Amino acid sequence: MLFYVTTLRGVEDVTAEEIKNYGKVLEIRRGRVIFEAPKGFIPKLNAQLRCAERVVALIDRGKFKSLDELYSIVKSHDYDFIKGKSFAVRCTRVGSHNFTSIDVSRVAGQAVIDSFLEKHRERLKVNLDEPDVIVRVDVIDDEYFLGIDTTGEGLHKRWWRVYNHPAHLNAIIACAMVKLAGWKFEESLIDPMCGSGTILIEAAMLGRNISPGKNRDFAYFKILGEKVEVSEENNKIMNLKGVEKFKKHVDGAKANAEKAGVLDTIVFEVGDALKLEGTYDCIVTNPPYGLRVSRKGAIEKLYDGLCRAVKRCMHENSRFVVITSEFRLMSFLAEKNGLNVFHERFVQYGGLKTKLFIFLK
Ligand SMILES: C[S@@+](CC[C@H](N)C(=O)[O-])C[C@H]1O[C@@H](n2cnc3c(N)ncnc32)[C@H](O)[C@@H]1O
């Protein structure tokens, strides 16, 4: 069966690497990976993929020129699986068009209704708020992707997040950073500005093989039944540490880690990243971004101090992985403090263009 997953732009290669454990990757596109896997893997893909937002079972894809043509394409397929259920069409549109994503949803929704009506003499129920089945029609420039959303609420929304840091990192990015650091479970990993602990919790869950999609519902439940396939966990003890300036966030990080079942393998401390001591194999963090002009000077001082502290705590094989929207500043200050860029890439994070760096000593 053909599938695609959506993910964040800039980490598609990390997502594709994960998918290789379950199926054959056919194409890597901007923000999505198209692959082939057995239909029976739908529960496993949803429960176990760490760097994907949504798993869509692909019905059809191709090029189109107008909404009328899209209507005919969508109508030409069978929607027997919606029988006795309600549905809604959701659309993501990328590119410049003379129609909106709402137009696409409306036209495609009508096409699904008309197709079913012709075949079954029965009108399907539409429920825009809580549909049983979500049909996805994603439009990217002159291409359409028609499929069934098997996920529902995005996979990046982790079940363990009981404390919501106002600037918490998307778990997909956190996990991708740990993977890109090349962290091995026996290596030490520190997040010196850990906030609510996302990076460390994702690392611990990776080490213990805890499924990110445990303890939640999925859209496929209404079609395939409520089956969840989590992976087999272990009790590995890892060397993970988080430092954070505010006690409130440290308490929140502990609550999150406890919920995730990994608090026994992460040490969280209130402290100052600029006074970091010790030696670490991996230093992975997302510092505050100076989005407000008034904070630019303070951010420069903070990044300068962070780079100096990190450099002090690295040995010759340590990796420092950092993501920020202040990438020019970070690049300049890292170089000034004697850190060498090993790798850099843009990651689109909501409306923000951020850069992920891997620095070596
Ligand atoms: C963007 S947030 C990190 C969010 C975190 N990755 C998460 O997912 O919750 C940056 C964090 O750095 C902390 N911070 C700022 N300056 C610091 C310093 N000098 N030492 C330690 N933490 C600091 C802030 O309090 C904030 O919680």
The ligand as a Tripos MOL2 file, in Angstrom:
@<TRIPOS>MOLECULE
LIG
   27    29     1     0     0
SMALL
NO_CHARGES

@<TRIPOS>ATOM
      1 C1         13.4110   27.8970   23.9180 C.3       1 LIG1
      2 S1         13.3930   27.4460   25.5920 S.3       1 LIG1
      3 C2         13.7670   25.7260   25.5730 C.3       1 LIG1
      4 C3         12.5330   24.9000   25.4430 C.3       1 LIG1
      5 C4         12.7830   23.4190   25.5990 C.3       1 LIG1
      6 N1         13.5870   22.8830   24.5190 N.3       1 LIG1
      7 C5         11.4530   22.6890   25.6860 C.2       1 LIG1
      8 O1         11.1190   21.9510   24.7610 O.co2     1 LIG1
      9 O2         10.7250   22.9220   26.6470 O.co2     1 LIG1
     10 C6         14.8750   28.1200   26.2050 C.3       1 LIG1
     11 C7         15.0500   27.9170   27.6900 C.3       1 LIG1
     12 O3         16.3320   28.3990   28.0840 O.3       1 LIG1
     13 C8         16.2160   28.8750   29.4000 C.3       1 LIG1
     14 N2         17.3940   29.7280   29.6880 N.ar      1 LIG1
     15 C9         17.6410   30.9960   29.2750 C.ar      1 LIG1
     16 N3         18.8440   31.4210   29.7150 N.ar      1 LIG1
     17 C10        19.3930   30.3920   30.4050 C.ar      1 LIG1
     18 C11        20.6210   30.1930   31.0890 C.ar      1 LIG1
     19 N4         21.5370   31.1490   31.1500 N.pl3     1 LIG1
     20 N5         20.8370   29.0130   31.6840 N.ar      1 LIG1
     21 C12        19.9110   28.0270   31.6320 C.ar      1 LIG1
     22 N6         18.7310   28.1550   31.0080 N.ar      1 LIG1
     23 C13        18.4700   29.3150   30.3900 C.ar      1 LIG1
     24 C14        14.9000   29.5840   29.4000 C.3       1 LIG1
     25 O4         14.4080   29.7500   30.7220 O.3       1 LIG1
     26 C15        14.0440   28.6470   28.5560 C.3       1 LIG1
     27 O5         13.3420   27.7420   29.3520 O.3       1 LIG1
@<TRIPOS>BOND
     1     1     2 1
     2     2     3 1
     3     2    10 1
     4     3     4 1
     5     4     5 1
     6     5     6 1
     7     5     7 1
     8     7     8 2
     9     7     9 1
    10    10    11 1
    11    11    12 1
    12    11    26 1
    13    12    13 1
    14    13    14 1
    15    13    24 1
    16    14    15 ar
    17    14    23 ar
    18    15    16 ar
    19    16    17 ar
    20    17    18 ar
    21    17    23 ar
    22    18    19 1
    23    18    20 ar
    24    20    21 ar
    25    21    22 ar
    26    22    23 ar
    27    24    25 1
    28    24    26 1
    29    26    27 1
@<TRIPOS>SUBSTRUCTURE
     1 LIG1         1 GROUP 0 **** ****
